[in-house]
Every structure is written in structure tokens, then in C-alpha cells.
Amino acid sequence: MTGWFDGAGEIFSALAEGDSWMLSEAMRAPAVWPLGLAAMLAAAILILLLYRLSPWFERNFESTVMVVSYLAIGGIIFVEVFRRFVLSEQAPWSTTLPPFLFLIMTWFGCSYNVKLRTHLAFAEFRTAMPRTGQMACLLLDAALWIGFSWVVVVTSTRVVANSASNFQIMLGTDNIMQWWFLISVPLAFTVLVARVLENLIEDFANYRSGAPLLRQAVIGGD
């Protein structure tokens, strides 16, 4: 088990120094995995507490991010197509920014659908199972989501650190860094874990109270 934490000191040192190059190198160590899991769960719990403090934020956070990103993509494409074909000019960043905005919209949308439970869950099969089996499937869902998010958060954070350490600039701009947008991936999956924990708390409450564990999921509805 001690091998899992090899390099933890270097990671903490790089974070304290705020040195992206040191962090990029330190994140090659095995310690990035347990530290990444602990950081992801701690941040998810903080987000969950924020949901409890602000019902408006809980209801609207992901959907607001998605709508703003989508409108920005549509607005940029509409304006720049007009400028290109009518005015014969085009902003050089107009073809590179929309994919990053789509990245943000997609992964926060994934978190939103976890909240609504509209991902593939084989509900018809599960409704025929006994109550204990249904709860076991919900626990399996949570474990798989957290495990998958753990991998994404650690690997994408490595990409963010590498991008920052190499001063990667968005094509078509002079001083807009790519990592400002890439960091949305680990953030979105941390928000997703908060939604998983939120659903899990609800599932345990329903299991204890005898309320139905499964409900009809509606895409785009609460």
C-alpha cells in the first residue's frame, strides 16, 4: 500500500509552489491515484453541501452551463458565417473556441442526466427484481460512476497540467490558454460525482422508508 503514495510529497510541493511544470512531472507518480480519489470525493461533498444550501443552484447549475455554452456556440457560428460570406472576414478563433464550448456543454450535460437518472439503466429489467436486488443495482451504478469519474478526473487533470506547463495557447488567440477550458473536464466529472452521492442518499432514504426505488426517468425533465 505504501507504493500507492510514492510521490505524494512532490505533488503537494508542486501545488504549494503553483508550478505547472513541476505538477505535470509529479503527477506521473502512483500517488496521483489515491490523492485524486480523495480530492474528487472531498470536492464532490463540498458541492453537495452547496446544493443543500442553495436549492436554486442545485436545480439550475448544469442546465445553465449547458444553455450558455450552447447559445455561445450558436452565436459564434452564426455571426462568423455571416462575416465570412458577406464581409469576407472571420475571427481566427471562431473555429477553435466552439469545440471547447461543446466540451463544456457535453460533460456538464452528462452530470445533468445523472441527476435526472436518464442514462441507460435497464429499468424494465430492474423493476422485475426484488427490492434488495434493485438497491444492489443502484449501489453498482454509484460505484461504476465514481470509478469511471475517478479515472477521468485523474487522467484529464494530467492533461490540464501538461497543457499549462507547455503554455498551450488556443489557436487563433494571443493569450487565451487551453487549460482554462480543459479544466472543465475534471470539474464536470467532480460535479457528476456530487450528483451520484446525492442520488445515493435519496436511494438509501427510499430503501429505509419503503418508498419505490425506481422511477420513470424523463429526458429534459425534473
C-alpha positions as CSV (number, residue, x, y, z in Angstrom):
1,M,0.0,0.0,0.0
2,T,2.9,2.4,0.7
3,G,3.8,2.2,-3.0
4,W,0.4,3.8,-3.8
5,F,1.6,7.0,-2.1
6,D,5.0,7.3,-3.7
7,G,5.5,10.8,-5.0
8,A,2.8,12.4,-2.8
9,G,5.3,14.9,-1.4
10,E,6.3,16.0,-4.9
11,I,2.6,16.6,-5.8
12,F,1.9,18.6,-2.7
13,S,5.2,20.6,-3.2
14,A,4.2,21.4,-6.8
15,L,0.8,22.5,-5.7
16,A,2.3,24.7,-3.0
17,E,4.7,26.3,-5.5
18,G,2.0,26.7,-8.1
19,D,4.4,25.4,-10.7
20,S,2.6,23.7,-13.5
21,W,5.7,22.1,-14.9
22,M,6.6,20.5,-11.5
23,L,3.0,19.4,-11.1
24,S,2.9,17.8,-14.6
25,E,6.0,15.8,-13.8
26,A,4.9,14.9,-10.2
27,M,1.5,13.6,-11.5
28,R,3.4,10.7,-13.1
29,A,3.8,9.2,-9.7
30,P,1.5,6.5,-8.3
31,A,0.3,8.8,-5.5
32,V,-1.8,10.7,-8.1
33,W,-4.5,8.0,-7.9
34,P,-5.3,7.9,-4.2
35,L,-4.8,11.6,-3.9
36,G,-7.0,12.2,-6.9
37,L,-9.8,10.0,-5.5
38,A,-9.6,11.8,-2.1
39,A,-9.6,15.2,-3.7
40,M,-12.5,14.3,-6.0
41,L,-14.7,12.9,-3.2
42,A,-13.9,15.9,-0.9
43,A,-14.8,18.4,-3.7
44,A,-17.9,16.4,-4.5
45,I,-19.0,16.5,-0.9
46,L,-18.5,20.3,-0.8
47,I,-20.6,20.7,-3.9
48,L,-23.3,18.5,-2.4
49,L,-23.3,20.8,0.7
50,L,-23.6,23.8,-1.6
51,Y,-26.6,22.1,-3.2
52,R,-28.2,21.8,0.2
53,L,-27.5,25.5,1.0
54,S,-28.8,26.8,-2.3
55,P,-31.8,24.9,-3.9
56,W,-31.7,27.3,-6.9
57,F,-28.1,26.3,-7.6
58,E,-29.0,22.7,-7.2
59,R,-31.8,22.9,-9.7
60,N,-30.1,25.1,-12.3
61,F,-26.4,24.8,-12.2
62,E,-25.7,22.3,-15.0
63,S,-28.6,23.4,-17.2
64,T,-27.4,27.0,-17.0
65,V,-23.9,26.0,-18.1
66,M,-25.3,23.9,-20.9
67,V,-27.6,26.6,-22.2
68,V,-25.0,29.4,-22.0
69,S,-22.4,27.1,-23.8
70,Y,-25.0,26.1,-26.5
71,L,-26.0,29.7,-27.1
72,A,-22.4,30.8,-27.3
73,I,-21.6,28.1,-29.9
74,G,-24.6,29.0,-31.9
75,G,-23.9,32.8,-31.7
76,I,-20.3,32.4,-32.7
77,I,-21.1,30.2,-35.7
78,F,-24.0,32.4,-36.9
79,V,-22.0,35.6,-36.7
80,E,-18.8,34.2,-38.2
81,V,-20.6,32.5,-41.1
82,F,-22.2,35.8,-41.9
83,R,-18.9,37.7,-41.6
84,R,-17.1,35.1,-43.7
85,F,-19.6,35.0,-46.6
86,V,-20.8,38.6,-46.6
87,L,-17.9,40.6,-45.3
88,S,-15.1,38.3,-46.4
89,E,-13.5,38.3,-42.9
90,Q,-13.6,35.9,-40.0
91,A,-12.2,35.9,-36.4
92,P,-9.3,33.3,-36.3
93,W,-10.5,31.8,-33.0
94,S,-14.1,31.2,-34.3
95,T,-13.3,27.7,-35.4
96,T,-11.3,26.7,-32.3
97,L,-13.5,28.1,-29.5
98,P,-16.8,26.3,-30.3
99,P,-15.2,22.8,-29.8
100,F,-14.1,23.8,-26.3
101,L,-17.5,25.1,-25.5
102,F,-19.0,21.9,-26.8
103,L,-16.7,20.0,-24.5
104,I,-18.1,22.0,-21.5
105,M,-21.7,21.5,-22.6
106,T,-21.3,17.8,-23.1
107,W,-19.7,16.9,-19.8
108,F,-21.9,19.1,-17.7
109,G,-24.8,17.7,-19.6
110,C,-23.6,14.2,-18.5
111,S,-23.8,15.3,-14.9
112,Y,-27.3,16.7,-15.5
113,N,-28.5,13.4,-16.9
114,V,-27.1,11.6,-13.9
115,K,-29.2,13.9,-11.8
116,L,-32.3,13.0,-13.8
117,R,-31.3,9.3,-14.0
118,T,-31.8,9.3,-17.7
119,H,-28.7,7.3,-18.6
120,L,-29.1,3.7,-19.7
121,A,-30.2,1.7,-16.6
122,F,-32.3,-1.3,-18.0
123,A,-35.2,-0.1,-15.9
124,E,-37.6,-2.7,-17.3
125,F,-35.3,-5.5,-16.1
126,R,-34.7,-3.9,-12.7
127,T,-38.4,-3.3,-11.9
128,A,-38.9,-7.1,-12.1
129,M,-36.2,-7.6,-9.5
130,P,-36.8,-7.9,-5.7
131,R,-36.3,-4.7,-3.7
132,T,-32.9,-5.9,-2.4
133,G,-31.8,-6.5,-6.0
134,Q,-32.9,-3.1,-7.1
135,M,-30.9,-1.5,-4.3
136,A,-27.8,-3.6,-5.2
137,C,-28.1,-2.4,-8.8
138,L,-28.3,1.3,-7.6
139,L,-25.2,0.7,-5.5
140,L,-23.4,-0.8,-8.5
141,D,-24.4,2.2,-10.6
142,A,-22.9,4.5,-8.0
143,A,-19.7,2.5,-7.7
144,L,-19.3,2.4,-11.5
145,W,-19.9,6.1,-11.9
146,I,-17.5,7.0,-9.2
147,G,-14.9,4.6,-10.5
148,F,-15.3,5.9,-14.1
149,S,-15.2,9.6,-12.9
150,W,-12.0,8.8,-10.8
151,V,-10.2,7.7,-14.0
152,V,-11.4,10.7,-15.9
153,V,-10.6,13.2,-13.2
154,V,-7.0,11.9,-12.8
155,T,-6.2,11.5,-16.4
156,S,-7.8,14.7,-17.6
157,T,-6.1,16.7,-14.7
158,R,-2.8,15.3,-16.1
159,V,-3.7,16.7,-19.5
160,V,-4.6,20.1,-17.9
161,A,-1.3,20.2,-16.0
162,N,0.6,19.2,-19.2
163,S,-1.2,21.9,-21.2
164,A,-0.4,24.6,-18.6
165,S,3.2,23.5,-18.3
166,N,3.7,23.9,-22.0
167,F,1.8,27.2,-22.2
168,Q,-0.5,25.9,-24.9
169,I,-2.5,28.8,-26.4
170,M,-5.8,28.4,-28.1
171,L,-5.3,28.6,-31.8
172,G,-6.3,32.0,-33.2
173,T,-5.6,33.9,-30.0
174,D,-2.6,35.5,-28.4
175,N,-3.1,34.9,-24.7
176,I,-6.1,32.5,-24.1
177,M,-4.7,29.4,-22.6
178,Q,-6.2,26.0,-23.5
179,W,-6.1,24.7,-19.9
180,W,-8.7,27.3,-18.9
181,F,-11.1,25.2,-20.9
182,L,-9.6,21.7,-20.4
183,I,-10.0,22.0,-16.7
184,S,-13.8,21.9,-17.2
185,V,-13.5,18.1,-17.8
186,P,-12.3,17.2,-14.2
187,L,-14.6,19.8,-12.8
188,A,-17.6,18.4,-14.7
189,F,-16.9,14.8,-13.5
190,T,-16.5,16.0,-9.9
191,V,-19.9,17.7,-10.2
192,L,-21.2,14.3,-11.6
193,V,-19.9,12.5,-8.5
194,A,-21.8,15.0,-6.4
195,R,-24.9,14.1,-8.3
196,V,-24.1,10.4,-7.7
197,L,-23.8,10.9,-4.0
198,E,-27.0,13.0,-4.0
199,N,-28.9,10.1,-5.7
200,L,-27.3,7.6,-3.4
201,I,-28.5,9.5,-0.3
202,E,-32.0,9.5,-1.8
203,D,-31.9,5.8,-2.6
204,F,-30.9,4.9,1.0
205,A,-33.7,7.0,2.3
206,N,-36.2,5.4,0.0
207,Y,-34.9,1.9,0.9
208,R,-35.4,2.5,4.6
209,S,-38.8,4.2,4.3
210,G,-40.2,1.6,1.9
211,A,-40.7,4.1,-0.9
212,P,-40.2,2.9,-4.5
213,L,-36.6,2.8,-5.5
214,L,-37.1,3.1,-9.2
215,R,-39.0,5.8,-11.0
216,Q,-39.7,6.7,-14.6
217,A,-36.9,8.9,-16.0
218,V,-37.9,11.7,-18.4
219,I,-35.2,13.3,-20.5
220,G,-35.2,17.0,-20.1
221,G,-37.5,17.0,-17.0
222,D,-37.0,17.1,-13.3
